[in-house]
């Protein structure tokens, strides 16, 4: 089944799930998505007013017709990490 929402799409949370009580009715944007083990889409949603991300099921989201862009969230900066192949530990490359 295809995803109902796209990356950077603005959505509104509409849920009866008690775990989402704090964010119900708020708007956010899709920053990530994955299909879980039972075939349902789960989205990483940045909640605008809280500046936090929540993982939310597709059934708990409503479209609002707006789109944002990658540049609205990412400034292009990146970091490099050197990983020790034996220990698996990483250090920032300077």
C-alpha positions in Angstrom: 0.0 0.0 0.0 1.3 3.4 -0.9 1.9 6.1 1.7 -0.9 8.6 2.1 1.4 11.5 2.9 4.6 12.8 1.4 7.8 14.1 2.9 7.5 17.7 4.2 3.7 17.6 3.9 1.9 19.6 6.6 -0.6 17.6 8.6 -3.0 17.9 11.5 -3.0 15.3 14.3 -6.5 13.8 14.9 -6.4 10.9 17.3 -8.3 9.2 20.1 -5.1 7.6 21.2 -4.4 8.7 24.8 -0.7 8.6 24.1 -1.2 11.4 21.6 -3.4 13.6 23.9 -0.7 16.2 24.2 -0.4 16.7 20.4 -4.0 16.1 19.3 -5.2 18.9 17.1 -1.7 20.3 16.5 0.0 20.8 13.1 3.3 19.4 12.0 5.2 18.2 9.0 6.3 14.7 7.8 10.1 14.3 8.2 10.2 10.5 7.9 8.2 7.4 7.2 8.3 3.7 7.5 6.0 0.7 7.1 5.8 -1.4 10.3 5.6 -5.2 10.7 1.9 -5.3 10.0 2.0 -3.1 6.9 0.8 0.2 8.4 2.6 3.5 7.7 4.2 5.3 10.7 5.4 8.9 10.2 8.0 10.9 12.0 6.1 14.2 12.5 7.8 17.4 13.7 5.2 19.2 15.8 5.6 22.9 15.0 4.5 24.4 18.3 6.6 22.0 20.4 9.6 21.7 18.2 9.6 18.0 18.9 9.2 14.9 16.7 6.6 12.2 17.3 6.1 8.8 15.6 2.5 8.7 14.6 0.3 6.2 12.7 -1.2 7.2 9.4 -4.7 6.7 10.8 -4.0 9.5 13.3 -3.1 12.2 10.7 -5.2 14.5 8.4 -3.9 16.4 5.4 -4.3 20.1 5.3 -3.2 20.7 1.7 0.0 22.5 2.5 3.6 21.4 1.6 6.9 22.6 2.9 10.4 22.0 1.5 13.5 20.3 2.7 15.1 23.7 3.1 12.5 24.6 5.7 14.1 22.0 8.0 17.7 21.4 6.9 20.3 24.1 6.2 22.7 21.8 4.3 25.2 21.5 7.0 26.5 18.0 7.7 29.0 16.2 9.9 31.3 13.3 9.2 31.8 10.4 11.7 34.8 8.1 11.7 33.8 4.7 13.0 36.2 2.2 14.5 35.5 -1.1 12.7 36.3 -3.2 15.7 34.5 -1.4 18.5 31.8 0.3 16.4 32.4 3.6 18.3 32.4 6.8 16.4 34.1 10.2 16.6 33.3 13.4 14.8 35.7 14.0 11.9 37.2 17.4 12.2 
